Amino acid sequence: MIDQRRGAGVGTLPGLLAFVMLVLATASTAGSAVTITLAQFKQRDRALEARLLREFEQRHPGIKVRLREMPASSDLQHQQFVTWLAARDPSVDVYAIDLIWVAEFAAAGWIRPLDAFWPARARSAFVPRLVQANSYQGRTYAVPRFTESGMLFYRKDMFRTPPRTWRALEEHAIGLQKPGLAGFVFQGKQYEGLVCNFLELLWSNNGAVMDAEGRVTLDRPEAIEALATMVGWMRDRGIAAPGVTTYVEHDSLQEFTEGRALFHRNWSYAWAVANLPPSRVRGRVGVAPLPAFPGGRSTGTLGGWNLAISSFSGQPDVAWKLIAYLTGASAQRMKAVHEGRLPTRLALYEDPEVLRANPHFKTFRDAVIHARNRPVSPVYARISAAIQLHVSRALVGAEEPAVAMRRAADAVRRVLQQMRGLEKGGIAWRS
C-alpha cells in the first residue's frame, strides 16, 4: 500500500507518474536532437572554432555539430570532397569549399542552390565580387565565410614607399639584395598558387585568360610579357629567392619572416604571421597592393573559403542555420579579431573592434573589393593544370615564354572544346 502521507515524492503514485513522464520527455528530447556534420580544414585557432560551434549549439539546443577536420592541402581536400560527393555520400551536410570549386560542384549537382535561403537583400551586405564568385549560371551556391587577396609585403625599414610597378620592384631588389637576402620571394611551385601569381601579373598588364566572348587569350602579347617578367626574376635579373620554384605559401612566407627577402607576395593572412613571434621581421613589415605594368592596374587574385550545403544532406534547413551563423556579423567579427581573417561582410571593414585589432584592414578593403576571380568554369581544374604546367616549365628554363603561352593556350582551348562537345551531347561534365 502506498503511503499517501509522503506527498508527491517518487514513492507516491502521482510522483511515479511524474517521474515516468519526465523520463519519456527526456528520451524524446534526446531522440529528437539533430546532428549535422561540417567538413573543413583545420582552422588557425582551433579553440576559437570550438567556441563558435558551442555557441551555435547553445543558440539551437536541438542541434549538435560534428566537425570533420580535413588536411591543410587544398588539393587533398578537393580529392576527398569529390570522392564523397560523387558517391552521393550523405554523411557531410556542410562543406567549406574554395572559390574555384563552386562552379565545378554546382555543375555536377553536388551542392544546393541557396537562393531560397539567401535572398538578394541579405547578399547585399557582402563583398559583391565574392557573391558573384559563389554563383554559377545565375544561381548562388555558397556563402563566403572569409576571404583573401594577393598582396605585396615588404621591408618598410628599407623602403619609404612600396613600388607601384613591377619594374620599380625589380630595381629596388637589384639595388639592395645581397647574399642571404633575396630580392623577391613568391609561390613558384607547380600548383594552384603559381597560377594565382601569374594571373596577377597578367591582369596588371591588361591581359586575361579569356576575353568577354570566351576566346582564349593566353598567347597574346600581354600574357607573354607577364610570363617573361617572371622568368626574368629567375634568370636575367636574378631577384627571386633560389628555391622559389619549390615554394608554396608557407615556404615563401617563412623565407620572408626569417629576414631572407626584401619583397614577398602572399595572401593577406600573411600580415598577422609576419608581425607575431617568432617572426624576425615583426614590426618592420609593410603591406601594399601588388605592383602593375605601365598602363595597367594593380590586381590581386581573389581567394577565400565558402560554405555550401551538400545536395545529399537530409537536413538542408538545419545546415543553413549553421551557415547563417558562421557567416554572420558576430562570428566573422570574432574570426577577424582573433585570427586576422578578412571578413566578407562590408560593414566589418569599418567596425571599431575589428580595426583596433587589424588597423591594416583599411588597406586590405580596397584590395578585396577590386580583386579578380579566376575563370568561373566547371573545368577550372583542367584550365589551371594547363597554365601551371607551362608557366612552371618556363620558370625552370624548359620552355621560352612565347612557346609556353602558346602551348598553354592550345591546351585550354582543347579543354573547353571537349567540355562543349560533351554538353552538346547531353553529357554532364565531371572534372
DOROLO-836044 format. One record per residue (C-alpha): residue in one letter; residue number from 1; x, y, z. Coordinates in Angstrom, 2 decimals. Layout:
N
("A" NUM (X Y Z))
...
//
This chain:
431
("M" 1 (0.00 0.00 0.00))
("I" 2 (1.33 3.42 -0.97))
("D" 3 (1.71 5.84 1.91))
("Q" 4 (-0.18 8.98 0.79))
("R" 5 (1.44 10.97 3.60))
("R" 6 (4.70 11.05 1.66))
("G" 7 (3.24 13.66 -0.67))
("A" 8 (4.32 13.85 -4.30))
("G" 9 (7.73 12.15 -3.97))
("V" 10 (8.86 9.39 -6.32))
("G" 11 (7.32 6.81 -3.97))
("T" 12 (3.78 8.17 -4.46))
("L" 13 (1.53 7.32 -7.39))
("P" 14 (1.46 10.91 -8.63))
("G" 15 (5.22 11.06 -8.14))
("L" 16 (5.77 7.85 -10.10))
("L" 17 (3.63 9.15 -12.93))
("A" 18 (5.52 12.43 -12.97))
("F" 19 (8.83 10.57 -12.97))
("V" 20 (7.76 8.37 -15.89))
("M" 21 (6.61 11.43 -17.84))
("L" 22 (9.94 13.15 -17.18))
("V" 23 (11.91 10.11 -18.40))
("L" 24 (9.77 9.89 -21.53))
("A" 25 (10.16 13.60 -22.19))
("T" 26 (13.92 13.42 -21.72))
("A" 27 (14.17 10.42 -24.03))
("S" 28 (12.02 12.20 -26.60))
("T" 29 (14.18 15.33 -26.45))
("A" 30 (17.39 13.31 -26.77))
("G" 31 (15.92 11.31 -29.62))
("S" 32 (14.89 14.49 -31.49))
("A" 33 (18.36 16.07 -31.35))
("V" 34 (19.78 16.64 -34.84))
("T" 35 (23.46 16.21 -35.67))
("I" 36 (24.94 17.93 -38.68))
("T" 37 (28.46 17.49 -39.99))
("L" 38 (30.76 20.30 -41.13))
("A" 39 (33.79 19.31 -43.21))
("Q" 40 (36.58 21.89 -43.34))
("F" 41 (40.33 22.26 -42.99))
("K" 42 (41.83 22.71 -39.53))
("Q" 43 (41.26 26.31 -38.51))
("R" 44 (44.08 28.60 -37.46))
("D" 45 (42.64 28.97 -33.93))
("R" 46 (41.01 25.64 -33.11))
("A" 47 (39.86 26.83 -29.67))
("L" 48 (38.04 29.76 -31.25))
("E" 49 (36.35 27.47 -33.76))
("A" 50 (35.22 25.14 -30.95))
("R" 51 (33.86 28.17 -29.10))
("L" 52 (31.88 29.29 -32.15))
("L" 53 (30.37 25.85 -32.65))
("R" 54 (29.46 25.61 -28.94))
("E" 55 (27.76 28.99 -29.13))
("F" 56 (25.79 27.85 -32.16))
("E" 57 (24.63 24.75 -30.28))
("Q" 58 (23.60 26.90 -27.30))
("R" 59 (21.51 29.08 -29.58))
("H" 60 (19.97 25.99 -31.18))
("P" 61 (19.50 23.47 -28.31))
("G" 62 (18.19 20.72 -30.59))
("I" 63 (21.21 20.78 -32.93))
("K" 64 (24.66 19.26 -32.46))
("V" 65 (27.60 19.93 -34.79))
("R" 66 (30.10 17.25 -35.73))
("L" 67 (33.35 18.67 -37.10))
("R" 68 (35.26 16.66 -39.67))
("E" 69 (38.69 18.25 -39.98))
("M" 70 (40.47 17.97 -43.31))
("P" 71 (44.18 18.19 -44.22))
("A" 72 (45.61 21.64 -44.88))
("S" 73 (46.37 20.86 -48.53))
("S" 74 (43.68 22.30 -50.79))
("D" 75 (44.34 19.61 -53.38))
("L" 76 (43.83 16.81 -50.83))
("Q" 77 (40.63 18.41 -49.60))
("H" 78 (39.33 18.65 -53.14))
("Q" 79 (40.12 15.00 -53.84))
("Q" 80 (38.31 13.84 -50.70))
("F" 81 (35.29 16.05 -51.26))
("V" 82 (34.94 14.87 -54.86))
("T" 83 (35.13 11.25 -53.69))
("W" 84 (32.34 11.76 -51.13))
("L" 85 (30.13 13.84 -53.38))
("A" 86 (30.49 11.64 -56.45))
("A" 87 (29.39 8.73 -54.26))
("R" 88 (26.36 10.78 -53.08))
("D" 89 (27.60 10.39 -49.51))
("P" 90 (25.04 11.91 -47.09))
("S" 91 (27.37 11.94 -44.08))
("V" 92 (28.52 15.56 -44.61))
("D" 93 (25.94 18.35 -44.57))
("V" 94 (28.09 21.48 -44.94))
("Y" 95 (31.30 21.73 -46.92))
("A" 96 (33.87 24.52 -46.66))
("I" 97 (34.98 24.95 -50.27))
("D" 98 (37.47 27.02 -52.20))
("L" 99 (36.11 29.66 -54.58))
("I" 100 (37.44 27.77 -57.59))
("W" 101 (35.38 24.66 -56.76))
("V" 102 (31.98 26.35 -56.74))
("A" 103 (31.27 26.08 -60.48))
("E" 104 (32.58 22.52 -60.64))
("F" 105 (30.46 21.30 -57.70))
("A" 106 (27.38 23.23 -58.86))
("A" 107 (27.60 21.92 -62.44))
("A" 108 (27.90 18.38 -61.11))
("G" 109 (24.79 18.82 -58.96))
("W" 110 (26.72 18.19 -55.76))
("I" 111 (25.77 21.35 -53.85))
("R" 112 (22.38 23.00 -53.41))
("P" 113 (21.46 26.44 -54.78))
("L" 114 (20.92 28.78 -51.84))
("D" 115 (18.71 31.47 -53.35))
("A" 116 (15.69 30.36 -51.30))
("F" 117 (17.72 30.65 -48.10))
("W" 118 (19.82 33.69 -49.02))
("P" 119 (17.74 36.43 -50.72))
("A" 120 (19.24 39.35 -52.62))
("R" 121 (18.76 41.77 -49.72))
("A" 122 (20.89 39.58 -47.42))
("R" 123 (23.54 39.10 -50.12))
("S" 124 (23.92 42.87 -50.48))
("A" 125 (25.75 43.01 -47.12))
("F" 126 (28.65 41.00 -48.59))
("V" 127 (31.52 41.96 -50.90))
("P" 128 (29.88 41.90 -54.36))
("R" 129 (32.74 40.10 -56.12))
("L" 130 (32.56 37.30 -53.56))
("V" 131 (28.83 36.82 -54.10))
("Q" 132 (29.47 36.72 -57.84))
("A" 133 (32.30 34.21 -57.38))
("N" 134 (29.97 31.93 -55.40))
("S" 135 (27.39 31.92 -58.18))
("Y" 136 (27.02 29.75 -61.26))
("Q" 137 (24.61 30.23 -64.17))
("G" 138 (22.60 32.84 -62.29))
("R" 139 (22.19 30.95 -59.01))
("T" 140 (24.12 31.25 -55.75))
("Y" 141 (25.64 28.07 -54.32))
("A" 142 (27.82 29.09 -51.37))
("V" 143 (28.20 31.85 -48.78))
("P" 144 (31.64 33.43 -48.27))
("R" 145 (32.94 32.93 -44.72))
("F" 146 (36.30 34.69 -45.02))
("T" 147 (38.31 35.90 -47.93))
("E" 148 (41.85 36.58 -49.14))
("S" 149 (43.57 38.66 -51.78))
("G" 150 (47.08 38.63 -53.15))
("M" 151 (49.18 41.43 -51.59))
("L" 152 (52.75 42.73 -51.59))
("F" 153 (54.64 42.55 -48.29))
("Y" 154 (57.89 44.47 -47.96))
("R" 155 (60.54 45.56 -45.50))
("K" 156 (59.33 49.00 -44.50))
("D" 157 (62.57 49.58 -42.62))
("M" 158 (64.33 49.54 -46.02))
("F" 159 (61.75 51.32 -48.23))
("R" 160 (59.87 54.53 -47.57))
("T" 161 (57.17 53.75 -50.10))
("P" 162 (56.34 50.44 -51.77))
("P" 163 (56.89 50.05 -55.54))
("R" 164 (53.90 50.66 -57.78))
("T" 165 (55.28 48.94 -60.87))
("W" 166 (56.98 45.61 -61.38))
("R" 167 (59.99 47.41 -62.88))
("A" 168 (60.34 49.55 -59.75))
("L" 169 (60.21 46.41 -57.59))
("E" 170 (62.99 44.88 -59.67))
("E" 171 (65.16 47.97 -59.41))
("H" 172 (64.76 48.16 -55.62))
("A" 173 (65.51 44.46 -55.31))
("I" 174 (68.59 44.57 -57.53))
("G" 175 (69.98 47.52 -55.59))
("L" 176 (69.57 46.07 -52.10))
("Q" 177 (69.75 42.30 -52.35))
("K" 178 (72.89 40.56 -51.19))
("P" 179 (74.00 37.05 -50.19))
("G" 180 (71.40 35.70 -47.78))
("L" 181 (68.91 38.42 -48.71))
("A" 182 (66.93 37.78 -51.91))
("G" 183 (65.03 40.48 -53.71))
("F" 184 (61.67 38.77 -54.11))
("V" 185 (60.03 35.59 -52.92))
("F" 186 (56.72 34.21 -54.20))
("Q" 187 (54.94 30.89 -54.81))
("G" 188 (56.68 29.24 -57.76))
("K" 189 (55.91 25.55 -57.34))
("Q" 190 (53.74 23.88 -59.99))
("Y" 191 (50.36 24.12 -58.23))
("E" 192 (47.37 26.46 -57.96))
("G" 193 (49.37 29.14 -56.13))
("L" 194 (51.61 29.56 -59.17))
("V" 195 (48.54 30.27 -61.30))
("C" 196 (47.44 32.97 -58.84))
("N" 197 (50.87 34.63 -59.03))
("F" 198 (50.91 34.51 -62.83))
("L" 199 (47.36 35.85 -63.17))
("E" 200 (48.21 38.86 -61.00))
("L" 201 (50.90 39.87 -63.48))
("L" 202 (48.68 39.04 -66.44))
("W" 203 (45.76 41.12 -65.18))
("S" 204 (48.02 44.01 -64.19))
("N" 205 (49.20 44.04 -67.83))
("N" 206 (45.60 44.32 -69.11))
("G" 207 (45.57 40.66 -70.12))
("A" 208 (43.21 37.78 -69.37))
("V" 209 (42.83 34.02 -69.72))
("M" 210 (39.74 34.53 -71.89))
("D" 211 (38.11 37.62 -73.38))
("A" 212 (34.47 38.64 -72.99))
("E" 213 (33.46 36.34 -75.86))
("G" 214 (35.12 33.34 -74.24))
("R" 215 (38.10 33.23 -76.61))
("V" 216 (41.35 32.07 -75.03))
("T" 217 (43.90 34.92 -74.99))
("L" 218 (46.86 33.38 -73.20))
("D" 219 (49.02 33.56 -76.34))
("R" 220 (48.64 37.33 -76.75))
("P" 221 (51.50 39.79 -76.09))
("E" 222 (50.19 40.80 -72.65))
("A" 223 (50.43 37.23 -71.38))
("I" 224 (53.83 36.59 -72.95))
("E" 225 (55.21 39.77 -71.36))
("A" 226 (53.78 38.82 -67.97))
("L" 227 (55.45 35.40 -68.07))
("A" 228 (58.70 36.84 -69.47))
("T" 229 (58.82 39.18 -66.46))
("M" 230 (58.54 36.22 -64.07))
("V" 231 (61.21 34.32 -66.00))
("G" 232 (63.43 37.40 -65.78))
("W" 233 (63.21 37.28 -61.99))
("M" 234 (64.73 33.82 -62.19))
("R" 235 (67.38 34.45 -64.86))
("D" 236 (68.32 37.88 -66.17))
("R" 237 (67.65 39.98 -63.10))
("G" 238 (68.10 37.16 -60.61))
("I" 239 (66.00 38.71 -57.86))
("A" 240 (63.98 35.60 -56.96))
("A" 241 (64.90 33.51 -53.94))
("P" 242 (66.94 30.46 -55.07))
("G" 243 (64.34 27.84 -54.12))
("V" 244 (61.27 29.71 -55.30))
("T" 245 (60.24 27.07 -57.86))
("T" 246 (59.64 24.67 -54.96))
("Y" 247 (57.78 27.13 -52.71))
("V" 248 (54.14 27.17 -51.70))
("E" 249 (52.65 29.81 -49.37))
("H" 250 (54.17 28.50 -46.14))
("D" 251 (57.68 28.10 -47.58))
("S" 252 (57.81 31.54 -49.17))
("L" 253 (56.38 33.22 -46.08))
("Q" 254 (58.99 31.54 -43.91))
("E" 255 (61.75 32.94 -46.11))
("F" 256 (60.32 36.41 -45.60))
("T" 257 (59.72 36.12 -41.86))
("E" 258 (63.25 34.77 -41.41))
("G" 259 (64.52 38.02 -42.93))
("R" 260 (65.81 36.49 -46.15))
("A" 261 (63.79 38.53 -48.67))
("L" 262 (63.00 42.19 -49.33))
("F" 263 (59.64 41.68 -51.07))
("H" 264 (57.10 38.93 -50.72))
("R" 265 (53.85 38.11 -52.49))
("N" 266 (51.28 36.22 -50.41))
("W" 267 (47.68 36.24 -49.27))
("S" 268 (46.50 38.86 -46.82))
("Y" 269 (46.67 36.44 -43.88))
("A" 270 (50.47 36.65 -44.03))
("W" 271 (50.39 40.04 -42.29))
("A" 272 (49.47 38.52 -38.96))
("V" 273 (52.11 35.80 -39.26))
("A" 274 (54.84 38.26 -40.22))
("N" 275 (54.10 40.53 -37.26))
("L" 276 (53.96 37.94 -34.49))
("P" 277 (56.70 35.92 -32.78))
("P" 278 (58.76 34.09 -33.87))
("S" 279 (58.95 36.31 -36.99))
("R" 280 (62.33 38.04 -37.18))
("V" 281 (60.87 40.96 -39.14))
("R" 282 (57.86 41.74 -36.92))
("G" 283 (57.26 45.46 -36.62))
("R" 284 (59.25 46.05 -39.82))
("V" 285 (56.70 44.77 -42.35))
("G" 286 (54.71 46.93 -44.71))
("V" 287 (51.84 45.83 -46.92))
("A" 288 (50.56 47.32 -50.16))
("P" 289 (48.63 46.44 -53.31))
("L" 290 (50.62 44.45 -55.81))
("P" 291 (52.55 46.36 -58.49))
("A" 292 (51.34 46.72 -62.08))
("F" 293 (52.74 47.23 -65.56))
("P" 294 (52.69 50.77 -67.01))
("G" 295 (49.14 51.49 -68.09))
("G" 296 (47.81 48.55 -66.08))
("R" 297 (46.07 48.33 -62.72))
("S" 298 (47.14 46.58 -59.55))
("T" 299 (45.04 43.44 -59.17))
("G" 300 (45.18 40.65 -56.61))
("T" 301 (43.73 37.21 -57.07))
("L" 302 (40.54 36.74 -55.10))
("G" 303 (40.60 33.82 -52.70))
("G" 304 (38.77 32.58 -49.66))
("W" 305 (36.59 29.84 -48.23))
("N" 306 (32.87 29.44 -48.53))
("L" 307 (30.14 27.29 -47.01))
("A" 308 (27.89 25.13 -49.17))
("I" 309 (25.15 22.60 -48.46))
("S" 310 (25.58 19.10 -49.87))
("S" 311 (22.84 18.05 -52.26))
("F" 312 (22.79 14.75 -50.41))
("S" 313 (22.22 16.17 -46.94))
("G" 314 (18.94 15.07 -45.44))
("Q" 315 (18.61 18.25 -43.38))
("P" 316 (19.32 21.31 -45.55))
("D" 317 (17.23 23.65 -43.37))
("V" 318 (19.37 22.81 -40.33))
("A" 319 (22.56 23.07 -42.39))
("W" 320 (21.53 26.56 -43.46))
("K" 321 (21.19 27.64 -39.82))
("L" 322 (24.85 26.73 -39.27))
("I" 323 (25.94 28.58 -42.40))
("A" 324 (23.94 31.67 -41.46))
("Y" 325 (25.54 31.70 -38.02))
("L" 326 (29.14 31.14 -39.15))
("T" 327 (28.87 33.83 -41.84))
("G" 328 (27.01 36.25 -39.58))
("A" 329 (28.49 39.51 -38.34))
("S" 330 (29.25 38.25 -34.83))
("A" 331 (31.12 35.11 -35.92))
("Q" 332 (33.03 36.97 -38.65))
("R" 333 (34.00 39.67 -36.17))
("M" 334 (35.48 37.02 -33.87))
("K" 335 (37.44 35.43 -36.73))
("A" 336 (38.77 38.84 -37.75))
("V" 337 (39.78 39.92 -34.24))
("H" 338 (41.31 36.64 -33.07))
("E" 339 (42.56 35.07 -36.33))
("G" 340 (43.11 38.07 -38.57))
("R" 341 (40.70 36.63 -41.15))
("L" 342 (39.40 39.09 -43.72))
("P" 343 (35.62 39.48 -43.35))
("T" 344 (33.25 39.02 -46.26))
("R" 345 (30.72 41.49 -44.85))
("L" 346 (31.46 45.05 -45.96))
("A" 347 (30.37 46.70 -42.69))
("L" 348 (33.06 44.88 -40.70))
("Y" 349 (35.80 46.84 -42.50))
("E" 350 (34.52 49.86 -40.56))
("D" 351 (33.89 48.02 -37.30))
("P" 352 (35.86 49.67 -34.42))
("E" 353 (36.66 46.37 -32.70))
("V" 354 (37.90 44.81 -35.93))
("L" 355 (40.04 47.83 -36.83))
("R" 356 (41.59 48.05 -33.36))
("A" 357 (42.85 44.51 -33.79))
("N" 358 (43.66 44.91 -37.51))
("P" 359 (44.37 48.53 -38.48))
("H" 360 (45.83 47.26 -41.77))
("F" 361 (42.34 46.13 -42.86))
("K" 362 (41.85 49.66 -44.20))
("T" 363 (44.48 48.81 -46.82))
("F" 364 (43.01 45.38 -47.47))
("R" 365 (39.43 46.58 -48.00))
("D" 366 (40.08 48.13 -51.41))
("A" 367 (42.30 45.22 -52.41))
("V" 368 (39.49 42.75 -51.71))
("I" 369 (36.84 44.85 -53.43))
("H" 370 (38.98 45.15 -56.59))
("A" 371 (40.48 41.64 -56.56))
("R" 372 (39.61 39.41 -59.51))
("N" 373 (38.25 35.92 -59.55))
("R" 374 (39.83 33.15 -61.55))
("P" 375 (37.80 31.87 -64.53))
("V" 376 (34.44 30.57 -63.29))
("S" 377 (34.13 27.22 -65.03))
("P" 378 (33.23 23.63 -64.11))
("V" 379 (36.51 22.65 -65.78))
("Y" 380 (38.65 25.22 -64.00))
("A" 381 (40.83 22.46 -62.54))
("R" 382 (41.83 21.45 -66.08))
("I" 383 (42.37 25.05 -67.14))
("S" 384 (44.58 25.62 -64.12))
("A" 385 (46.57 22.44 -64.75))
("A" 386 (47.43 23.61 -68.26))
("I" 387 (48.57 27.04 -67.05))
("Q" 388 (50.54 25.54 -64.16))
("L" 389 (52.44 23.15 -66.41))
("H" 390 (53.66 25.67 -68.94))
("V" 391 (54.32 28.56 -66.57))
("S" 392 (56.37 26.18 -64.45))
("R" 393 (58.28 24.90 -67.48))
("A" 394 (59.14 28.48 -68.41))
("L" 395 (60.36 29.31 -64.90))
("V" 396 (62.76 26.34 -64.86))
("G" 397 (64.03 27.14 -68.38))
("A" 398 (62.40 24.23 -70.22))
("E" 399 (60.25 26.49 -72.44))
("E" 400 (60.60 30.06 -73.66))
("P" 401 (57.75 32.35 -72.54))
("A" 402 (56.19 32.68 -76.02))
("V" 403 (56.26 28.91 -76.53))
("A" 404 (54.89 28.24 -73.04))
("M" 405 (51.98 30.62 -73.52))
("R" 406 (51.14 29.23 -76.97))
("R" 407 (51.08 25.69 -75.60))
("A" 408 (49.06 26.72 -72.54))
("A" 409 (46.52 28.49 -74.75))
("D" 410 (46.19 25.47 -77.03))
("A" 411 (45.71 23.16 -74.02))
("V" 412 (43.00 25.39 -72.54))
("R" 413 (41.22 25.53 -75.92))
("R" 414 (41.19 21.73 -76.08))
("V" 415 (39.69 21.50 -72.58))
("L" 416 (36.94 23.97 -73.44))
("Q" 417 (36.20 22.24 -76.76))
("Q" 418 (35.90 18.91 -75.00))
("M" 419 (33.52 20.38 -72.44))
("R" 420 (31.36 21.97 -75.14))
("G" 421 (31.27 18.71 -77.06))
("L" 422 (30.04 16.83 -74.02))
("E" 423 (27.42 19.48 -73.31))
("K" 424 (26.10 19.26 -76.88))
("G" 425 (25.83 15.52 -76.43))
("G" 426 (23.76 15.99 -73.30))
("I" 427 (26.50 14.61 -71.04))
("A" 428 (27.26 16.43 -67.80))
("W" 429 (30.92 17.29 -67.32))
("R" 430 (32.76 15.76 -64.39))
("S" 431 (36.24 17.18 -63.86))
//
